[in-house]
Amino acid sequence: MKTDEPPAIRVEGLKKTFGDGESAVTAIDDISFEIERGTVVGILGPNGAGKTTTIKSMLGLILPDAGDVEITGRDVHEQPNYAYENVGAILEGARNIYWKLTVQENLSFFAGIGGDNPSDLRDRHETLLKQFDLDDYADTPVNDLSRGMKQKVSLASTLARDVDVVFMDEPTLGLDIETSLELRTELNRLANEDVTIVLCSHDMDVIETVCDSVLILNDGSIIEYDEVDALLDLFHTRQYEITLERPVANRVRQRLEQTVAADITETDNRLTATFTVVEGNEIYDAVNILQDDQQDIREITSVEPDLEDVFLRLTETDPRPTDDSRAVQEVSNIGD
């Protein structure tokens, strides 16, 4: 719902170049966007796309060459103390916590530097310790914990006080599956409490299931910024799979390859022809070929894109191999 309040984050004309002369590299090139309050936005991009530079510029860790950044209506360069008053962050590859302090001491410390009295947040901290299975390690120095446990402490410390905006760069790094799922639940809970979350991750499942919108960067520019569902609709069902019972004559395989450019894969009992609809009539051409040869069709399915498919196509990255884990929508099921 739109309100008169400023967006949680506003970026206008942001630009950053590293180096000089011919060796200069433009990390981000005049990008502008807004993030509404209470939404979860994922930032995606291939290596070198400008993701980290964008996040660090929003956090004031990098001074841009041009452009403005506002958090909850406050300019981060003119009013940094006010702008970051209710902001939490966890960065990839950084020591987000103090290893010589215990787990509990880290939570208290990060609550305190935000201006809160740690004793007032005791219940919150106990809940966080339980949520991340850290309650048995509350008095353990972080240095004695495993990498995955350290990551849990970083996450808990980021959430140790009430915040309006949270930046998370690769928050699931080092987490087991169960804890990663718990993190998704926690992110959804925060979003329901009107907390704005900016999430950068290579875990496409996390991005797709948690984020409301996705901003995709490539070569320092924004190539797409839209709701997740809208991005998935961009490439809605353009690929089909026809599964056949073996044996399949070589002439049928050759006609499918020549007519609809089908990619043929085989198992002991079945053959699968995968092809992309370009002209619009490929599905009918393929079925006609099979009917002409009285070939037994096991099923026809449409392959639904996931967020990784969308990302790879938009950034023109080499497509990933066919994967049985992709979601498929059954179109017909013949012979069952």
C-alpha distance (Angstrom), angle and dihedral (degrees) to the residues before:
residue distance angle dihedral
M1 . . .
K2 3.79 . .
T3 3.81 117.4 .
D4 3.79 137.7 177.3
E5 3.81 89.1 -104.6
P6 3.80 117.4 105.2
P7 3.81 116.5 -105.5
A8 3.78 118.0 -89.0
I9 3.80 89.5 -112.6
R10 3.78 131.0 15.0
V11 3.79 121.9 -175.9
E12 3.80 119.1 -175.2
G13 3.81 127.2 -176.2
L14 3.80 94.8 -23.1
K15 3.79 114.4 -178.1
K16 3.79 133.3 170.0
T17 3.80 129.8 176.2
F18 3.79 125.9 -176.3
G19 3.79 120.5 -153.0
D20 3.79 131.5 6.9
G21 3.77 138.7 -93.2
E22 3.78 119.4 -8.5
S23 3.80 91.8 -10.9
A24 3.82 92.9 56.5
V25 3.80 115.5 123.5
T26 3.79 120.9 -159.2
A27 3.80 105.3 -142.7
I28 3.81 96.3 179.3
D29 3.78 123.1 14.0
D30 3.82 118.5 -155.9
I31 3.80 97.9 -50.1
S32 3.80 124.1 175.6
F33 3.80 130.8 -176.9
E34 3.80 144.2 138.3
I35 3.80 131.0 -136.6
E36 3.78 117.1 -154.6
R37 3.79 121.6 -134.7
G38 3.77 117.5 -91.5
T39 3.80 95.1 19.3
V40 3.79 131.3 120.0
V41 3.79 112.5 -134.4
G42 3.78 124.6 -173.8
I43 3.79 122.2 -151.4
L44 3.79 113.3 -150.6
G45 3.77 134.3 176.9
P46 3.79 142.3 131.7
N47 3.79 119.9 -90.7
G48 3.79 110.0 -64.4
A49 3.80 93.8 19.9
G50 3.81 93.4 123.0
K51 3.81 101.2 -101.9
T52 3.80 97.7 130.5
T53 3.81 93.2 42.0
T54 3.80 90.0 51.5
I55 3.81 93.3 50.0
K56 3.80 93.9 45.0
S57 3.81 90.4 47.9
M58 3.80 89.9 53.2
L59 3.80 89.2 49.5
G60 3.80 93.6 48.3
L61 3.80 92.7 -116.4
I62 3.81 90.8 118.0
L63 3.80 123.5 39.7
P64 3.82 108.6 -136.7
D65 3.80 122.2 -138.0
A66 3.79 90.1 -128.4
G67 3.77 140.6 -3.6
D68 3.78 140.7 59.4
V69 3.79 134.1 -95.6
E70 3.80 123.6 -164.1
I71 3.79 126.8 -175.7
T72 3.81 114.5 -163.6
G73 3.80 88.1 -15.9
R74 3.81 96.7 -51.6
D75 3.79 123.0 115.4
V76 3.80 108.5 -121.3
H77 3.81 92.8 -146.9
E78 3.80 99.1 43.5
Q79 3.83 96.9 36.9
P80 3.82 106.3 20.7
N81 3.81 96.4 154.4
Y82 3.79 92.8 53.1
A83 3.80 94.7 38.6
Y84 3.81 93.8 54.3
E85 3.79 96.3 36.4
N86 3.80 92.6 105.8
V87 3.80 100.9 26.0
G88 3.80 127.1 112.8
A89 3.80 127.1 -170.4
I90 3.77 143.0 -177.2
L91 3.80 116.4 -169.2
E92 3.78 129.5 -161.1
G93 3.78 116.2 -110.0
A94 3.81 93.1 9.1
R95 3.78 130.7 112.6
N96 3.76 95.4 -113.4
I97 3.82 91.8 174.6
Y98 3.80 139.1 35.1
W99 3.79 111.3 -98.3
K100 3.81 95.5 -160.3
L101 3.80 91.4 57.9
T102 3.78 122.9 78.1
V103 3.78 121.6 -110.0
Q104 3.81 92.0 -102.0
E105 3.80 92.0 46.3
N106 3.80 90.6 53.9
L107 3.79 91.7 53.6
S108 3.80 91.1 48.3
F109 3.80 92.6 45.9
F110 3.80 96.0 51.2
A111 3.79 91.5 44.6
G112 3.80 89.0 51.3
I113 3.81 97.7 50.2
G114 3.78 87.6 54.7
G115 3.78 89.2 60.7
D116 3.79 97.4 -103.0
N117 3.78 126.4 126.3
P118 3.83 105.4 -117.4
S119 3.80 91.4 -146.8
D120 3.81 89.0 61.5
L121 3.80 89.3 56.8
R122 3.80 97.8 47.7
D123 3.81 93.5 115.0
R124 3.80 91.2 47.7
H125 3.80 91.2 51.2
E126 3.80 93.1 47.9
T127 3.80 88.9 52.0
L128 3.80 91.8 49.9
L129 3.80 91.4 49.3
K130 3.79 90.6 53.4
Q131 3.81 94.3 43.6
F132 3.79 91.7 54.8
D133 3.83 95.3 37.6
L134 3.79 91.1 -114.3
D135 3.80 99.2 122.8
D136 3.82 92.2 99.7
Y137 3.81 89.6 52.2
A138 3.81 99.8 45.3
D139 3.81 92.4 117.0
T140 3.81 95.8 38.1
P141 3.82 119.6 108.1
V142 3.80 109.3 -113.3
N143 3.80 90.1 -128.1
D144 3.82 88.8 69.1
L145 3.82 93.7 56.4
S146 3.80 130.0 92.8
R147 3.79 122.0 -105.3
G148 3.80 92.0 -100.4
M149 3.80 91.6 49.3
K150 3.80 90.9 49.5
Q151 3.80 88.3 54.3
K152 3.79 89.8 52.7
V153 3.80 90.3 52.4
S154 3.81 90.0 50.2
L155 3.79 90.6 53.2
A156 3.79 93.4 46.4
S157 3.82 91.4 48.2
T158 3.81 90.8 51.4
L159 3.80 88.6 55.3
A160 3.82 94.9 40.0
R161 3.81 92.2 108.2
D162 3.77 137.5 29.9
V163 3.80 109.5 -79.7
D164 3.80 134.8 176.9
V165 3.81 97.2 -156.1
V166 3.80 129.4 29.7
F167 3.81 125.5 -169.4
M168 3.80 115.6 -159.8
D169 3.80 122.7 -176.6
E170 3.83 111.4 -169.4
P171 3.83 93.9 -23.9
T172 3.83 94.1 171.8
L173 3.81 93.8 56.0
G174 3.81 108.6 128.0
L175 3.80 94.8 5.5
D176 3.79 123.3 128.0
I177 3.80 119.5 -124.5
E178 3.80 94.8 -98.0
T179 3.80 93.9 51.0
S180 3.80 91.2 44.4
L181 3.80 88.8 55.9
E182 3.81 89.9 48.1
L183 3.80 88.7 52.8
R184 3.80 90.9 54.4
T185 3.79 89.3 53.1
E186 3.81 90.5 49.7
L187 3.82 92.0 49.4
N188 3.80 91.0 51.0
R189 3.80 90.0 49.1
L190 3.81 91.3 51.7
A191 3.79 91.6 48.9
N192 3.81 90.0 51.4
E193 3.81 87.3 54.6
D194 3.83 89.7 57.2
V195 3.81 94.4 -102.7
T196 3.80 113.6 147.8
I197 3.80 115.0 -134.4
V198 3.79 127.3 -164.0
L199 3.78 108.2 -165.4
C200 3.78 128.2 -171.2
S201 3.80 114.3 -175.0
H202 3.79 142.9 144.8
D203 3.81 87.9 -145.6
M204 3.80 99.3 100.0
D205 3.81 92.4 -173.2
V206 3.81 90.1 60.3
I207 3.81 92.3 47.2
E208 3.80 93.4 47.1
T209 3.80 96.7 46.0
V210 3.81 99.1 39.0
C211 3.80 107.6 32.3
D212 3.79 126.7 84.3
S213 3.81 92.8 -163.1
V214 3.79 138.2 11.0
L215 3.79 129.5 -144.3
I216 3.81 112.2 -157.9
L217 3.80 119.6 -158.7
N218 3.79 127.7 -166.8
D219 3.81 127.4 172.5
G220 3.79 90.5 -8.3
S221 3.80 95.6 -55.2
I222 3.80 134.3 100.2
I223 3.79 108.5 -111.6
E224 3.81 96.5 173.8
Y225 3.80 138.2 5.4
D226 3.78 117.0 175.1
E227 3.78 145.5 115.5
V228 3.79 115.1 -63.8
D229 3.82 93.4 -116.5
A230 3.80 91.3 50.5
L231 3.80 91.3 51.7
L232 3.79 91.5 50.1
D233 3.80 89.5 51.0
L234 3.81 89.8 57.4
F235 3.79 89.1 74.3
H236 3.77 100.1 26.8
T237 3.82 113.9 164.4
R238 3.77 107.0 -30.7
Q239 3.79 95.5 141.4
Y240 3.79 129.8 68.7
E241 3.77 137.3 -170.6
I242 3.80 124.1 -153.0
T243 3.79 115.2 -165.5
L244 3.81 117.5 -157.1
E245 3.78 133.0 -169.9
R246 3.79 112.8 -118.4
P247 2.96 140.8 -85.2
V248 3.81 97.1 66.4
A249 3.80 119.0 177.4
N250 3.80 117.6 -119.2
R251 3.81 90.4 -124.0
V252 3.82 89.7 60.1
R253 3.79 91.6 50.7
Q254 3.78 91.4 48.4
R255 3.82 93.5 49.0
L256 3.82 91.2 50.2
E257 3.80 91.0 49.6
Q258 3.81 93.2 46.8
T259 3.82 99.4 39.7
V260 3.82 103.8 40.3
A261 3.84 100.4 11.6
A262 3.80 89.9 -116.4
D263 3.78 121.4 -172.0
I264 3.81 107.1 -136.6
T265 3.81 123.6 -148.9
E266 3.80 126.3 173.9
T267 3.79 139.8 -158.3
D268 3.80 128.7 -178.5
N269 3.79 94.0 -82.3
R270 3.80 106.7 16.5
L271 3.78 144.7 46.8
T272 3.81 122.5 -151.2
A273 3.81 124.0 -158.6
T274 3.82 114.5 -162.6
F275 3.80 120.7 -169.2
T276 3.79 141.1 159.2
V277 3.79 123.8 -122.1
V278 3.80 108.8 -125.2
E279 3.80 107.4 149.0
G280 3.80 95.2 30.8
N281 3.80 99.5 -116.6
E282 3.81 101.0 71.7
I283 3.81 93.9 103.7
Y284 3.81 90.7 56.1
D285 3.82 92.2 45.9
A286 3.79 90.8 52.4
V287 3.81 93.7 48.7
N288 3.82 91.1 47.7
I289 3.80 90.5 53.6
L290 3.80 90.6 52.9
Q291 3.79 94.4 44.7
D292 3.81 91.6 49.6
D293 3.79 88.1 58.0
Q294 3.82 94.0 39.2
Q295 3.79 89.2 -122.0
D296 3.80 116.7 176.3
I297 3.84 108.0 -116.7
R298 3.80 113.0 -152.5
E299 3.81 97.2 -172.3
I300 3.78 145.0 -33.5
T301 3.80 118.7 -138.7
S302 3.78 135.3 177.5
V303 3.80 115.4 -134.4
E304 3.79 109.8 -131.5
P305 3.81 116.3 -147.1
D306 3.77 120.7 -119.9
L307 3.79 125.9 -156.4
E308 3.79 91.7 -90.0
D309 3.82 90.3 57.6
V310 3.81 90.1 51.1
F311 3.80 92.3 47.3
L312 3.81 94.0 49.2
R313 3.79 93.0 48.7
L314 3.79 95.9 45.8
T315 3.80 92.8 48.3
E316 3.82 91.5 40.5
T317 3.76 90.7 -126.2
D318 3.79 116.7 161.7
P319 3.81 106.7 -84.9
R320 3.77 117.4 -106.3
P321 3.82 119.7 -115.1
T322 3.78 119.4 -87.1
D323 3.80 107.4 -81.0
D324 3.79 127.3 -163.4
S325 3.81 89.0 -145.1
R326 3.81 91.3 73.3
A327 3.77 114.4 110.3
V328 3.80 113.6 -106.9
Q329 3.75 128.0 -164.1
E330 3.79 113.6 -146.9
V331 3.81 113.1 -124.8
S332 3.78 98.6 174.1
N333 3.76 136.4 -9.8
I334 3.77 112.9 -156.3
G335 3.77 123.3 -172.3
D336 3.82 101.3 14.6
